Structures are given as C-alpha cells and as structure tokens.
Amino acid sequence: MTELRGRTTVYRLRVRWGETDPFGIVFYPSFYVWMDQATHELFRSPAGSFADLFTGSGYGFPIVEAVCRFRRPARYDDEIAVTSSVVELRNRSFTVEHRFDRGDDEIAVGHEVRVFARPDPDDPSRLTTDTIPELLRRFLLGEVDRPV
C-alpha cells in the first residue's frame, strides 16, 4: 500500500495471556483490536483523544475495510510495536496502515479504511458520509497537531 506517509505514531503493547490461543500464539482477532487501538493513538493530540472528537463534533470514523496479513507468530508476553501511518487520503475516507514489529522482525501488516461520517440529519439513527474537513485533512497529513 504506502502511497503517502501522513500522520504516524507508534503504539507499544505486551501480548497478554487472554489474547492468545491454547498454544500461546496470538489469536488473530487480537491484531484487529490492536489496529483499532493504534488508530485511537494516532488521533491522540493536544486537542484530546479519539473519543473527544465524537463528543465534541458529532462525527466519527466507521471502519469499512480491515485487512491483516500475518508473517510470523506472536506469542504471550512478546513486546510489539505497532507503527501506524495514514497512507491514503480521499475526499470522504482515509487508510491507516499498521505494521507490527517484534524487535527487528515484522510479524504482521494490516490496514483499515475509515470513512468520515455524521448522523444523517433526516434520520439520526443512520450515518451518512461527508467530505473530510480541511483542518482534519491537514491533521491526517501530519501538517497540524490538532484535528479540530
């Protein structure tokens, strides 16, 4: 993937027992949880957290695609660094690439595609996509430190 390198963060974690299968190998859904957590860290800024964006503005970023390719197994108690970067920015969506490393070993790589969405004004129980505002675009590109 890697078309551009916008905002980038590194989220560090240690594999917990409950994230593994009976053989002590990370159960694959854990990687999707970690990608979501890493995206939340990507949005952490002096302006606040990912959750602050929802409560303060009424918009959100639902996932419309998530993919992960596994290269090597990760195990209980491994220390993992998840490097997350905005690699694609469109009018209504953006893609975050996640690289999972244990030391010098790449263990997995994945991505999420998220859309910019707000409650539909005609039916607040539904979401509607909208154009990503300019300041948020600049934040995703790493040009400014505050998304709003």
N, C-alpha and C positions, 0 to 999 in steps of 0.2 A: 504494500500500500504506500505509505510515506510520500505523499505528493508535496506537502509543505511541513514545516515544523513551527507550529504556533506555540501557545502556552504549553509548558512542560513541567511536570512535577515528578518526584519520586516518593512513593508510599512504601514504607518498610513494614514487614509483618513477620511473625514467627508462626509456623504451622501448629495449630492446636490439635489435640487428640480427636476432638469431635469433627474435625474437617477431613479425617482420613477414613479409609475403608478398613476391613478387618486385617489387612496385611500391612497397615501403617502407611499406605500410599495415599496421597491426597485424592479424595473423591472429586471427580471432575466438576460438579456444580459449584464447588468452592471457588474455582477460578472466576466464575461469573459473579459471585458475591464480591470477590476482591476487585474485579474490574469496576463494579458499581462504587465500591468504597474509594477506589483510586480516583474515579471521576469526581466524587464529592470533594476529595482533597484538591483536585485540580481547580475547583471553584472557590476553595477557601482563599480569602483575601483580607486586606484591611477592612473591607466593607462587611465582612461576616462570612457565614457559611453557606453551603448549598441550600439548606433549609430556609435561611433568611431570604433568599431570592424568591421562594414560593410565597412566603407570608407577606413580604414587603411589596411584591409586584403583581401577584396573581398568576404568573406564568410558570411553566415548568418545562421539563425536557424528557418526555417519554422515550423509551428505547424502542426503535422499530426494527433493529437488527443487532444481533450479538453472535460473534463467532470466536472460537478459540482453537488453536492448533497446538497440540502437545508434542514436545520434542523429547523431554526426559521426565522421569517421575520425580515428584517432590514428595518428601516424607515428613512424618511427625518431627517437630522441633527444628526443621530447616528454617533458616533465615532467608527471606525472599525480599528482593527489591522489585517493585512494580514501577517501571518508568512509563508515564502516560503523557502523550502528546496529541494535540489537535493536529490532524494530518489532512483534513479536508473541511472546507467551509463553503456551504452553498447558501442560497437565499433563505431557506427555511430549515436547514439541517446542518449538522456537523458530525464529523467522525473523529473518535478518540481511539488511538492505537495504544495498546498496553503490551509492554514487554516484561516478562517475568524472568528474573535472573537470580541464581543462587551462586554467589561469588562470580566467577568468570563463565559459568555455564548458563546458557539460555535454556530455560525449561519449558516455556510456552510463549506464544504471542497471540494476541487477540485484538478485536476491535468492537466498538459499539457505534451504531449510528443513532443519533438522537435528534428529535425534531423540536423546534420552538413552538410551544402550544399554550393556548389560553382557554378558559372556559368559553364555550360558544355563547354569544350574547342572547341568542334565541332559545337556547336550551342549556342551562348551566351544568346539567348532568353529563354533557358531552364536551369533548375537547375539539378545538379547531386549530390548525396550524396557522402560523403567521410569519411574516418576514422578520428575521433576526434584526433587532435594532442596532444602529451603528455603533453605539458605545459597547454593547455586548460583543459585537463582531470584533472590535478592536481589542477587547479583553481576551477573546478566544485566540486572537493572533499574537497575543503577548505584548501588545503595544501599550496597554494601560493596566494599572493594578486593581482597578475597581470595575465590576461589571455593570453597575447601575449608578 
